Amino acid sequence: MKDFRKLLLWQKAHELTLSIDHFTAAFPRHEIYGLASQMRRAASSMPSNIAEGCGRNGDAELSRFCSMARGSASELEYQILFSRDLNLIQPRIMRS
């Protein structure tokens, strides 16, 4: 059994989940039980699956749960794009 809190992957997924929770709080009221809720579930699914995989027996189980987390990441990616297209969020310009 691994300590998921020590995994950089889990730490980043947790940070993303907190960010999603923060910015979906500003969504219109009619999206609270729709898109905002879907985004929060997809985001929290990532660190949850990583944590569960760490609590299982062996690397094969961890790999399987990381694969599920990756699926949730893809789901969240689409929801972010959809939110952008609905003008619920604004794209950030990345500067180097």
C-alpha positions as CSV (number, residue, x, y, z in Angstrom):
1,M,0.0,0.0,0.0
2,K,1.3,3.4,-1.0
3,D,0.7,6.8,0.6
4,F,-1.2,8.6,-2.2
5,R,-0.4,12.0,-0.6
6,K,3.2,11.6,-1.5
7,L,2.5,11.2,-5.2
8,L,3.0,14.3,-7.3
9,L,0.2,13.1,-9.6
10,W,-2.3,13.0,-6.7
11,Q,-1.1,16.4,-5.5
12,K,-1.7,18.0,-8.9
13,A,-5.0,16.3,-9.3
14,H,-6.1,17.6,-5.9
15,E,-5.0,21.1,-6.7
16,L,-7.0,20.9,-10.0
17,T,-10.0,19.7,-8.1
18,L,-9.8,22.7,-5.7
19,S,-9.5,25.1,-8.7
20,I,-12.5,23.5,-10.4
21,D,-14.5,23.9,-7.3
22,H,-13.5,27.5,-7.0
23,F,-14.3,28.7,-10.5
24,T,-17.5,26.7,-10.9
25,A,-18.8,28.5,-7.8
26,A,-19.2,31.6,-10.1
27,F,-21.3,29.7,-12.7
28,P,-24.9,30.9,-13.2
29,R,-27.4,29.4,-10.7
30,H,-29.0,27.3,-13.4
31,E,-25.7,25.4,-13.9
32,I,-25.3,24.5,-10.3
33,Y,-26.8,21.0,-10.7
34,G,-25.8,20.7,-14.4
35,L,-22.4,21.5,-15.8
36,A,-20.9,22.7,-12.5
37,S,-21.8,19.5,-10.8
38,Q,-20.5,17.3,-13.6
39,M,-17.2,19.2,-13.6
40,R,-16.8,18.9,-9.8
41,R,-17.5,15.1,-10.0
42,A,-15.1,14.5,-12.9
43,A,-12.4,16.6,-11.1
44,S,-12.8,14.9,-7.7
45,S,-12.8,11.5,-9.4
46,M,-9.2,11.9,-10.5
47,P,-7.5,12.2,-7.0
48,S,-10.1,9.8,-5.6
49,N,-9.2,7.0,-8.1
50,I,-5.5,7.6,-7.5
51,A,-6.0,7.3,-3.8
52,E,-8.1,4.2,-4.1
53,G,-5.5,2.6,-6.4
54,C,-2.8,3.3,-3.8
55,G,-4.9,1.5,-1.2
56,R,-5.2,-1.6,-3.4
57,N,-2.7,-4.5,-3.7
58,G,0.0,-4.0,-6.2
59,D,1.0,-1.9,-9.1
60,A,-1.4,-3.5,-11.5
61,E,-4.4,-2.2,-9.4
62,L,-2.8,1.2,-9.1
63,S,-2.4,1.3,-12.9
64,R,-6.0,0.4,-13.4
65,F,-7.2,3.1,-11.2
66,C,-4.8,5.6,-12.8
67,S,-6.4,4.7,-16.1
68,M,-9.8,5.5,-14.7
69,A,-8.4,8.9,-13.4
70,R,-7.1,9.6,-16.9
71,G,-10.6,8.9,-18.3
72,S,-12.0,11.5,-15.8
73,A,-9.4,13.9,-16.9
74,S,-10.5,13.6,-20.5
75,E,-14.1,14.1,-19.4
76,L,-13.1,17.2,-17.5
77,E,-11.1,18.6,-20.4
78,Y,-14.3,18.4,-22.6
79,Q,-16.3,20.1,-19.9
80,I,-13.8,22.9,-19.6
81,L,-13.9,23.4,-23.4
82,F,-17.7,23.4,-23.3
83,S,-17.7,25.9,-20.5
84,R,-15.4,28.1,-22.5
85,D,-17.7,27.9,-25.6
86,L,-20.7,28.9,-23.4
87,N,-18.7,31.9,-22.2
88,L,-18.8,30.6,-18.6
89,I,-15.1,30.7,-18.3
90,Q,-12.5,32.8,-20.1
91,P,-9.4,31.3,-21.7
92,R,-6.1,32.4,-20.1
93,I,-3.2,33.5,-22.2
94,M,-0.1,31.6,-21.3
95,R,3.0,33.7,-21.0
96,S,6.5,32.3,-20.8
